[in-house]
């Protein structure tokens, strides 16, 4: 029962961390696609250099939004992987508890 609880706890932690990482990468990719190869700042020759934001083009709309579908596919794969990672981590965390319990039981059984 305790391994199941720890698996849920660790799996949830892995799932949240993976989701945050995937969301950050997705937002950066969307920003890069929308901005394209336009410069962030414009510098004109023969005039004093003034740093000003470049004109931002209208976002490019693509049918089906492949970035969103790939992000959803990544989330679908992240679920089972989080459960597996949580199960392995829970086993590792409980291995020392099992070893201590086994040693204590052996010490109690031995006549002394």
N, C-alpha and C positions, 0 to 999 in steps of 0.2 A: 504494500500500500504506500509506503514512503517513497519507493522508487517512482511510482506513478505520479505522486505529488511533485517530486523534484523534476521529473520529466516535463510536466506541465509548466512548472516555474521556469526552468532553463530553456525549454522550447519557446515559451512566450518571450523571454529576453532575446533569444536569437531572432525570433520573428520580428520583434519591434526594431531591433538594430538593423536587420536586413531591409525592412520596409523604409526606414529613414534613409539608409544609404541609397536604396533604389530611387526614392523620391528626389533626393538631391541630384543624383546623376540625371534623372529624367528632366528636372527643371533646368539644369545646365544645358542639356541637349536641346530642349525646346527653345531656350534663349539663343543658342548658337544657330539654330535653324531659322528662327525669325529674323535675327540680325543679319545673317548671311556673312558675306565677306566685306561688308561695308566697314570703313574705319570708325573707330570709336571717337576720335578727334580729327578735325580738319585743320591742316596747316597750309596756308596760302603763301606762295612765293612772292617776295618783294614787299611784304607787309609785316608789321610787327607780329610776333607769334602770340596769339591769344588762344588759350585753351578753352574751347566751347564744345558742348556735346554736338555730335553730328546728327543730321536729320535721320530719324528712325523710319525705315520704310514700313509699309503696312505688312502685317504678318502674312506669310504665305500659307494659304489653306490647301491642304492635300486631302483628297478623299480617303476616308477610312482612318486617317491619322495613324500611320504605322508605328510611331513612337509610343502611343498609348497602348496599342495592342501588344507590342513587345514588353512594355512595362507590366501589363496584366499577365502575360506569359511568365515573366520573371517572378511575379508574386505567386502564381500557381505552383511554380517549382520551389519557391522558398518555403512554402508550408510543410511539405514532407521532409525537406532537408532540415528544417528547424526541429521537427519532432525527432528525427534521427540524432541530430547533434545534442538535443536535450536528453535523450535516452542514454547516450554514451557518457555525457557529462555527469548525469545522475549516478550511473554505475561507478564512475571514477570517484565521485564524492562519497559514495556509500561503501567503497571497498575498504577504507581504513576503519569504518565503524564495524563492518563484518569481522575484520581481523581482530579488533579489540574484543568484540563479543565472543569470538571463538576462543581466544586466549583466556578470557575470564571464565568461560564455561569449563575449559580444561583444568584450570587452577582449582575450581570448586569441586570437580569430580575426583581429583587426586587426593587420596588420604594423606593427611599431613600432621 
